[in-house]
Amino acid sequence: MKRLSNQPQVPLVKKKQDSAVYDIFPAFELGSEKIHAGYESLFEKLESSKNIILDGYIGVDWDEVSSAIKTNFSVKNKAVNLINCADYYKPSSEILQMVAPYLGGDDPVFGKKTDLDLSDFFTSSFTLDIDKASEVTTVVYGCGASLSGLDGILVYFDLPKNELQYRMRAGSVTNLATDEIKDPKQAYKHFFFVDWVVCNKEKKRLLPQVDFIVDQQRSNNPAWMSGVVLRTGLDAMSETYFRVRPWFEPGVWGGQWLAKNIPDLPKNEPNYAWSFEMIVPENGLIFSSSGILLEVSFDWLMYRAGEKVLGKAYERFGDDFPIRFDFLDTFDGDNLSVQCHPSTAYAKEHFGENFTQDETYYIMETTPESHVYLGFQENINPHEFREELENSIATKSTIDVERFVQKLPSEKHGLYLIPNGTIHCSGTDNLVLEISATPYIYTFKIYDWQRLDLNGEPRPLNVGRAFENLDFSKKGQVVQETLISRPEVVEAGEDWEKILLQTHPDHFYEVIRYEFDSEVIIPTGGQCHLLMLVEGESLELDISIDCNTKFHFAETFAIPAATGSYRLKNLGSKRAKVVISYVKDLEC
């Protein structure tokens, strides 16, 4: 089994769907005949080349790729010198020893982002000296093939991060240059803190040189296009709009709202806990041409046009896209774990992150009983709280969480502020739009209601790390006064209002909401805007005569800073409400 998931791959050809529903495969149109399908058509483009470099991301099925090469050259009766760059990796034991300092030892979740380069994984003998007089075509393939020094045509095989994880869960891929099949949690940690980091650096270096790019997620059925088309498409996105391809995951606390309201989601999952609406280290971008779809990872856009995308924020964040949107669905589900996130200094020192996981909860849907846990009770005793938590772990006993943590009613369209160090979790029967700084795995679970995960295993708790970061001053009335946003109308017109949803001083991003009956024109102000229609049916985005598109309720999209301004038209029968987040301007 190559992949383990009930979730669909991006289809090669997109099926027709109801134009008024959430699109799980949003695509950016490139024009006709820009994308092609199949290994045969790809190798027809390559067969006249003397030297061919087939590089790509961790997780690519290189056995499939090399088999396709052999078949193609055999059919054409052409000789080929096929070189697997994996033969030049350092021994697996040496690799594991090299990366161990970045993997956090026995920590089940956290490591520290590596400063290694992809070249560190190779022996010194990888530089290839090819006989230029030979008539045989040389093909070097594998993750890192470009480091061979071979001068030839460059093809890059990309793989979406979710598909990599589905292959990881099936045990069909290992970590970079190793032969050990790890437990999925440990493999993911290794990918996140080591493999993705070194592969992303190499991807950025290669982007200007790529002659062809291949989406290799579908077995024996790749989509490909030229590097020129890729770069042109990324440039167009950076000046208009983009919507990443969302992906969805079940979880022990997951609910049923997403399953009931997104028709194209598979119905064979027990629930959906998350929708990765825009968590850009994980998401991909889909291009479309003549009906064929091709997905690339989001990284390419930032490496190509990060300054156009982020505008004023680029100097501060560089290639790190700073804001994420995701859904947390607990409708007919359960509470999240009680948790907190690290301080900025802690995230830098321990994990190698440039900034930390400051969050907010924007409440999309509720019931009369919906609630959130936020901040401590006035009489909190940190020592007593920790004793209760440690006793709960030792004895598997439950805790009366409300003795220590405030339980507040959650209001539809309310914004609850969760700067780092704040104890919190969503309760049942909420659809939360989590608007947050991009870092997304640094959750220190303190208490998890004595649950097992969907595989029947305990979920890791991080009480020690949490108590190094918990802010016990966020308690009592302070929570009411500083952690619940108070909406303020800051601009208005005949049939529209701009409402500021004040964030915490620790949040580097702003949250606003436009409410309008007909249309509004919105300037970017030199910042990238992330948007979602949180009430209403659909809207039209107009940027120019040549660029307009529709978005539906609950779809996330982004307007790059370079766009300058854009128009939103309400296509529904009732008032539209659109939430927008962007980086705050730095005070001089």
N, C-alpha and C positions, 0 to 999 in steps of 0.2 A: 504494500500500500504506500503510495507516494505522498499522500496528504491525508491529514486527519481533521476533518471539519465538515459540518453540515452546510457551511456557507458557500455560495456559488463563486466561481471564478468570474472575472470579467469576460463576457462572451466575446468571441471574435467578431460577431455581427450582432448589433443591438436589436432586440425585438421591439416591435411597436407596443406602446403602452398608453394607458389613459394619460392624456396631456395635463390633467388636473391633479395628479397625485405626486407624492414625494418620489424622486428619481434616485434609485440606488446606484445607477451607473451614469452620472452626469459627464458629458463630454464636451470638449472644446473643439469646434469645427475648424479644420485646416484647409478646406477646399477639396476638389476632386483628385483622386488617384495619387495621393501623397503617402498613403499607408498600404503596405502589401502583406501577403500572408504566405507562410510556408517556407520550409528550408530550401526547397528546390529553386524557387524564384530568387531567394537570397543568394544562393551559391552561384546562380547564373551571373549575378552581378560581380562575383568575386573571382570567377574561374580564370580570368585573364591575368590576375595579379600574380607576381612572382612570389611575394611574401604576404602572408595574412596573419594578423594578430586578432585572436578572439578572446577579449578580456571580459570581465564581468563581476557581478556582485557575489558575495557569499550566498550559498544556497542554490545557485544555478545548477541544473542537472547537466553536468559536463559529459557524462556517459551518453546521454541523448545527443548532445551537440557533436561529439566526436563520431558517433555512429552515423549521424547525418552527413558529416564530412566524407567519411569513407564511402558511403553509398553514392553520394554525388560524384566523387572522383572516379569511382569504379564504373559507374554508368557512362561517364565520358571517356573512359580508358586513359585516364591521366594519372601519372605517378604523383604521390604526395609524401612528403616527409612530415609526419605528424608528431608533434612534441607536446607532451603534457607538462605544463609548468609545475604541477603538483610533485613531479619527480625531483624537483629542485628545492622543495620545501625542506627546512630543517627537520630532523626527526621529531615525531609527535611528542615524545617525552621531553625533548628540549624546548619545544614550543610551550608545553604546559608549564614547565618551570619558568619560562620567560614571562608568561602572562599572569602567573599566580599572584604577584603583588597587587594586581588590579582587580582581583576577584573577591576580595573581602573575606577570605578564609572560610570559616564555618557560617558566616552570615548567610541566611537563606535567600536574601533579596538584594542586598546592596554591595557594590564594589566602588571603584573609583575610575573615572574615565582615563584611558591610557594615553601616554605621550609617544607610544610606539608608532612607527611607520610600516607600511606594507612590506617594504624592502627588508625589514628586520626579520621577516618570516622565511627568507630565502638563504640558501648557502651562497658563498661568494662565487661559486662557479656557474651561476645562472646566466651570466652574460653569454649570449650565443654567437658563435663565429660560423656563419653559414658560407658555404662555397658559392660565390657569386656566379661561377661559370656553370654550375649545375643547371640542368633543364628541369629538375624536379621542383615542384611548388612546395614551399615550406609553410606549414601552419602550426603556430604555437597557440595553445589554448589553455584557459583556466583563469582563476582569480589571481591577478598579478601578471598576466602574460606580457603586458606592455613593458615590464621591467627587464625583459630579456634584451632590450636594446636593438631588437630586430626592426629594420626599416621596412614598413609595408602598410597595407590598408588596415585600418583599425575598426573592428566591429565590437560594440559593447553590448553584452547581454545583461539586461536589468531584471530585477525581481521585486515585486511589491513586498513590503515588510510583513503584511498579514499572511501572504502565501508562504513566505519563508518560515513563519511560525507554524503554519499548518504542516509543512514538511518536517519541521523540527519535532512536532508532537507525534508524527508517524514514525520517527526514528530514521527517516530517509536522508537526512543531512546531518553532518557533524559540524563542530566549530572549525574555524579557519585553520587549515594545515594540521588538524588532529584526526585521529582515527577512533576516538572514544565517543560512544553514544551516551550522552549525559541525560539525567533526569531533565524533563522539559524546563522546570524552574531554573535549574542550574545552567542549562544551555542558554536560556534567554538572558540570564545575567551575564554570561560570557559574551553573547552577541552584543548586548547593549553597551557594556563598558569597554569592550576590546574590538570585536570584529567590525561592528558598524562604524566605529570611530576611524579605524585605519582604512576601511574600504571607502568611506565618505571622503577622506582626504585625497585618496587616489582618484576617485570619481571627479572631484573638482579639478584636479590637475589635467585629467584627460578630456574634459568637456570640449575645449576648443579644437581638439584633434580628432574627435570621433567622426568617422566616415559613415557608419551605419549604427543604428541602435535597434535592439531586439527586445521585445517583451516575451519572456520565456515561461510565463506562468501556466500556459496550457500545454499539456504533453503532446509533443510532435506536431504542434499547430501554432507556431509563433507568429506574431505580427512584427513587422519591421518597417523602418523608414530611414531616410538619409539623415546624417548629422546636420546638414544644412536645414532640412525641414524641422528637425527638433529645435535647433537654435532660433529659427524664425518663429516657430510656434511659441516658444518661451518668451521671446521679445514681445509678441502680440499680447500674451497674457499679462505681462508686466506693465502694460499701458492701458488695459481695459478692465478685465475682471478674471477671477478664477473661482472654481468650486472644486474642492478635492473629492475623491471618491470615498464616501463614508464606509466604515465597516463596523460590524455588530458582534457582540460577545455575550453569551449567557454568564450568569454568576449566581452564587448561592443566595444573594438577596434580591435577585432580579425580578422584574415585574412583567406586566402584560400590555402596557400602553403601546409600546413600539410595535409589538406583534399585531395588535388590533388596528393600528392606524397607518402602517406602512405596508400596503398590500403585497409588494413583491418580496418581502422577507420570507425565508423558509419557515414552514409551520412545524418543523420537526425538532425544534429546540424547546427545552422546558420553560425558558423565559429569555428575555433580553435585559441584561443589567446595564450595558453600555452601548452607546453609539459614538464611535470615534468620528465626530463631525468635522473637526479640524484639529487634529493632534499631529502637526506636520512631520515630526520624526517618524511617524507610523504610516501616514496617508500617502496615496499616490494621486497623480493627475492623469486623466484619460483624454487622449486626442481621438478625433474621429475624422475619417475621410472616406467618401464613397461607401459609407455604411460600415467600414471596418474600424474596430476599436484597438487602441494601443495604449497601455498604461506605463508611465514612468514614475519613479519616486519623486516626491516633492522637492528633494534636495536640489535637483537640477535647476529648478526655477531660481532658488536663492543663489546658486553658484553662477548662474548666467546673468541675473538682473536684480540682485538683492537690493541695490541702492534705489532702483526704480520702485521696487515693491515697498520698501520700508520708509523711504524718504528721510525725514529728520531723524528717525530712530535707527538708521543704519549705522551711524557712527558708534552708537551705544551697543547694538546687538549684533552687528555684522551678519554672518550667515545664519544666526539663530533667530528663526521667526518667533516673536516674543509672546504671542497670545494664542490660547486654544479655546475651542468650544467643544463640549461633549455633553451627551445626555446621560443622566443617571435615572433609571426607571425602577421605581419601587411600587408601582400600582399593582395591587394584589400580590405584593412581594413582601419584603422584610426590611428592617433597619439596616443601613450600612454599619460597618464597624465604627466604634468610637475611636477617634484618631486625631492626629495633628501633623503638621509639616515643619521642616527644618528652617532655622534662620538662614539668612543669606550667607553669613560667615561660616556656618556649619556646613551648608551645601557646598561651598567652595572648598573648604578644608578636607572634608570627608569624601565627597563624591566627584570633585572636579567640575562642578557646574558653575556657570557664570552668574546665575541668579536662581532664585528659589521659587517654591510652589505656593505663591500667594493666590488665594481662590475667592470666588464668590459663588453663591447659589442664586440663580434667577429662577423663580418658581413659575413653570409653564402651566401646569395643571395640578389641581388638588381635589380633595374631598373635604367635607366639614371637619373630619377628624385628623387631617394631615398636620404634621408637625416636623420641626427640626430640633436637633440638639445643638446648642451653641453657647459656649462660655460656661464658666463655673458658677456654682451657687456662692452667695455672699460669704457663707461660713466655711468655705473650703479649707480643709486641712491637708496640705500636700502629703505629709508623712502618712496620715491615716488612709488617704486615697491609694497611695502606692502599696501599702500593706494589704488593702482589700484586693487590689489587682493581682498581686503576687500570690495571695492565698487562693484566689479564684483559679489561677493557672495550676497551682499545686494540687488542688482538691477537685477541680472541674466544677466548681460551684458557681452559681449565678450571682450577679451584683445588682443592687438597687441603684441603677445609674443615676436616677433623678435625685438621689441624696447629694450627689456631687456636681452634676451637670444640669444646666437649665434646659427645660423642654418648652419650646415656644410654638404657638400655632403658626403654620406656614400659610401665607397669603398669596393668592394668584397675582402674578406680576410684581411680587415683592422681591427685593434684592437683599440677601443676607451676606455680610462681609466676614471673610475668613482669612485675615492676614496670618502669616506664619506664626506658629506657636499657639494658635487658638484651638481649643478642643471643640470638636464638632462631629456631626454626622447627619445625614438625611434620615428621617423616619419613613415609615410606610406611606403608601398612597401619595407619592409626589412624582411628578415628572420635573426633574431639575435640569435646567440648562446651566452647566457649570462653565462659567467664564473665568478664565484663570491665566496666570503666567504659564508658559508652555511646559516646563518640567512637570512630569506626570506620574512617575513611579515612586516618588519619595513620600509615601504615606506611612506614618508610624502608627500601626494599629495597636491600640491600648487594650481594647476589650471587644470581643466578637460574639457575645451572646452564646458562647459555648456551642458554636456551630462547626460542622465539618464542611469542606468545600464540595463541589459537585463530583469529585472523585473519591469522596469519603475520607479525605485526609484533613488534619488540622490546618487551619490557616496560620501563617507565621505572625506572631505578635512581636512588637518592638518597644516594650515598656521602658527599657533602659535608654534607648535613643530618644523616646518621647520625653522622658523626664529631663533630658539634657536640653530640651527645646520648649517645653510647655510654658506658657505665659500665664501665671496665676493671678496677674493683675486684671485680666479680662474676666471679671466676675460681677455678680450682682447687678446693680443699676447701670454700671459701666457698659454692660452688654447692650442694654436697651438704648443707651445714649450714643454708642459709637459703632455698633456692629449691625444695626438695622438701618438701611439706607432710607432717607426721607426724600421722596420725589419733589422736585422743584421745577416749575415751568420757567424756562430761561428765554425762550423766544416763542412767538406765536404769529399766525397769519389768519386769514379769513376762515380757513377750514383745516388748519394744522397747528400742532404744538410740538415744540422741542422740550423734552423733559430731561433734566439732569438727575441721574441716579447716583448720588454722591458715593464715591468709594472711600476706603480708608486711606489715610496719608501714607501707609506702607505700600499700598497698591500703586504700581507705576502706570496703570492703565485707567482710562475713563470708561464709564458706561452711560450711554444716553438712550432715550427712546423717542422716536418720532411717531406721532399719532396723526393720521391725516385721512381725509375723505377722498380727495382727488389725486393730488400729486405734490411732491416736494422736490426742490433742488438743493443738494447737499454738497458743500465744498469739503475736500479731504483735508485741507489745512496742512498739507505736507506730511500727513500720516496715512498709513494703511488702515482701512476700515474693515472690520469683520461684522457681518450683518446676518440677521435672521428675522423672518416674518413670524412674530410670536402670537399675533392674533389677526385673523383675516383669512382670505382664501388664496389669493395669488397677487403678484405684482410684476410689473415690467420694469426692467432696468434699461435706461437709455443713457448711453455715453456719447454716441455720435450717430449720424445718419446710418453709418455702416455697422454699428454695434448696438444691438438691443437684444435682450433675452428675457425669459420669464423665470420666476422662482415661485415656489409654492410654500405653504405653511410648513414651518419647521425645517426648511432647507437652509444650510449655512453657505454663504458665499463671501468673497472678499473683493474689495476695490483697492488696487495699489495706490500708493501716494502719488505716483506719476500721472494718474488719471486726471487729477485736478478738481473736477466736480462731476456729479452725476445726478440723474433725475430718476425718481421712483414714482411710478404710476400705480395707483390702486386699481386692480382689476376685479375686485370683489364687490359684493353688495353691501358690506358693512365697513365700518371704520378700520383701517389698517394700523397695526402697531408693529414697528420695526425696532429691534434692539441693535445698537451699534457699539462696538468697543474699539478703542484705539489707544496708542501710547500717549501719555500726557507729555506736553511740551516741558522740557527742563527749564526750571526757573533760572534766570541769569543771576 
